[in-house]
């Protein structure tokens, strides 16, 4: 049975075959999303947690039980760790029915209990009535449900999901998101999900860890990681394209603002009093912090950061328009994304002038850059 409080603690390092230097934690009842591009080490970390790969150094523990400790030469097998693992392409036995695929992970139980538990879990993932179908007779979403039922039927200490939605269509994926969110609330175990999709992490995860080249870039609440990256690499990985140079001009403790000198402009940002005036910094702002309105309109958000810009490029994509604009006195372009309706209303075309507001609360100074 799962530990009543099976927190995952993971801190490992290795130099080969894939360099890894990563530390993550996941509380019981939480879903942690490991996010990164291909080759960032996401699946390697999952295999290390599962006991399918042995790191060179470090420690892995869950629920107070040490699964791996290089210093003490401890290494528990996957069976000893009692993990529930859903591989990227589900790993179902093609010659077995859905029922027998679930029973395949329950050999430690009596046959009658295997049958009872397999039927129960197939019903919990909405596959009752399809017990005798083989994988080839099931849709991609149904195959994924069989894999999840097999992983959870054995009461694992932890559930590991490797790109669980990559093999299904968009409509099925939306349905599976809802079902996983429902299951997560019922499970008192850590859930670790590998994904390269930031939207999946935002929808499902309680915590998110960014990985790059086997290293942990940043961990935290998904929206905090997205809005407040710790460095430029993290900002780029979460899709922030607005990254600028600046200098700390002054602090206003009463207004709770730090003023930045950016080219010929003065920019207000949340108060950061520990950074000395004169310090060169890098700062970012996500698309959600950039607001465009026509000159003369009076419904722009109230802000100190209201500037004139010249539109440079306009690229319609679906129902939105991605554009770049040039702020006076600043070389780097400002990226923005607006509904196509608003772009038409404001006549956003290359060469046209308009007004932009950069929300103060969305301006984020990259802390590691300040420390350097």
GIVENJO-V719299 format. One line per field, one symbol per residue. ss: DSSP state (2 for helix, 1 for strand, 0 for the rest). phi: phi as a letter, one per 40 degrees, with the letter a starting at -180 (. if undefined). psi: psi as a letter, one per 20 degrees, with the letter a starting at -180 (. if undefined). A space follows every 10 residues. Layout:
BEGIN
ss->???
phi->???
psi->???
END
This chain:
BEGIN
ss->0000010111 1111000001 1111110000 1111100000 0222222222 0000001111 1100111110 0001100222 2011110000 0000001222 2220000000 2222222222 2222000000 0001222002 2222222222 2220000111 1100000002 2222222222 2222220011 1111100222 2222001111 1100111111 0222222000 0222222000 0011111111 1100001111 1100111111 0000000001 1111002221 1110000000 0000011111 1111111001 1111111000 0001111112 2222200000 0011111102 2201102222 20
phi->.cccacccbb abaabacbcb aababaccgb bbccbicdgc hccccccccc gcabccahab aaggcccaac cbfbaccdcc cfcbbbcdbg gccccbcdcc cccccbccbc dccdcccccc ccccbgbcgb dcccdccbcd cccccccccc ccccfccabb bbfcbcbbcc ccccccdccc cccdccccbc bbbcabcccc cccbccbbbc bafgbccabi cdcccccbcc acccccccgc bcbbcaacca bbcccgbbcb cbfcbbbcad dbccccdgcc bbbbacdccb bbaccgcbbc dcaccbbcbb cbbbbcbgcb bbbbbbcdgb cccccabbcc ccccccfcbd gcbabbbbcd cccbcccccc cc
psi->qqqhnmpppp orqqhqhppp nqpqqoqpiq pppoprrpji jghggghghi jiporhqapp qpkipphpoh hjlpoqrhhh hmqpporhkh kqohiqrggh hghhjkiirq ghhggghggg hhhhkkjpij hjqrhijqrg hhhhhggggg hihjmrhqpp oolijhjqrg ghggghgghh hghhhhplqq ppppqjohhg ghhhqhqppp qpljqogqqa pghgghhmqi rhggghhjjp inpqqapogr qnhgilqppq oocjqppprq pmiipqqipp rqqrprhijp ppqqpiqjkq qpqhmoqpqp pgqpopocjr pprqqoqpjp gpqpqrpqqh ghhghjlnqp iqqapqpopg iipppohhhg h.
END
